[in-house]
Amino acid sequence: IKPVKTHSKQTNLGIGGGVTKSFLFLSRNVKDNNDALGFHGSLIYGGEKIFMANLEYTYYRKINIEPTWYNIKAYTIELNGQAIARFQKTKTYFYPLFGLSYNSFKGYFTGLDDFLNLSKKYRKNETAVTKWVGVNIGSGFEQYFKQFSLYGEYKMRIGNSGERKLNIMDVCFTFGARYYIRVPSIYKIFSGTRSRYLLESKETED
């Protein structure tokens, strides 16, 4: 007899925030010490076993890439999965992460020192917008203190640079804190009324 598979009725929901340091479009931002500082919020679900899903939004402070780009505004929306590696006698967890991101890069394009020849695509001395979908790959750690945690992550975003070539578009480091509460698990939410009632019946006699 095979054992009956059971699923947890509850899991974790975490609300967090922190800061992100990013190269912000690596092929364009070739200047030294010109990283963008971003602020992010996240909503993370799961973790009762090994898998968690993390929805995250990051908004970056304005930077300049002189003399080609000025007043750059950028943001990222991403959905990542995390496979948690737990160890005995410790509340520090490590995890690889993978997922997708939607990225926006908006700035005033002067056309000066245009080594990427972007003037073929954008008009000079006008605001230009670049948006792309990226694939996220990285790793992270999280240290728990009861319902609170501190975490750090390293991520690379791979996408199309506009020349039909896949490149590393961005490299970023993230640090933040989260607060967790217990919520119904996905198995509990979608179980519905199944197995709620037991109907008894008996054969009718002729």
ZIQUI-V657228 format. One line per field, one symbol per residue. phi: phi as a letter, one per 20 degrees, with the letter a starting at -180 (. if undefined). psi: psi as a letter, one per 30 degrees, with the letter a starting at -180 (. if undefined). burial: b if it has 16 or more other ideal C-beta (glycine too) atoms within 10 Angstrom, else e. A space follows every 10 residues. Layout:
phi=???
psi=???
burial=???
//
This chain:
phi=.ffffdcfec bdcddbarcc dcflmgfeee fflcfeecdc cbccconfdc dcdcdbccde ffccdfeecc lfdbbcdbcc dcdeddcfmb ddddbfcbrc cdccccaeee nflefelfff ddfflbfccc cbdddecaba bbdecledbd bbbccdddbe fodlcecfeb cbcccacccd cecffffffe fmefmfdded bcfeef
psi=kkkkklkkfl akkkkllalk kkfiiefeig kkhhlkklkl kljkkagecf kkkjkkkkkk lklkikgekl hkkllkkljk kkjkjllkhk gkklkllkal kkkkjkljjf fkhiffhfff ekkkhlkkkk klklkkkall lkkkicfllk lklkkkkkak gfghkkljfk klkkkallkk lklklfeeeg fbgkgekjkk llkkk.
burial=eeeeeeeeee bbbbebebeb ebbbbbbbbe eeeebbebeb ebebbbbbee ebebebbbeb eebebeebbe ebbbebebeb bbebeeeeee eebebebebe bebebbbebb eeeeeeebee ebeeeeeeeb ebebebbbeb ebeeeeeebb bebebbbebe beeeeeeebb bbebebbbeb eeeebeeeee eeeeeeeeee eeeeee
//
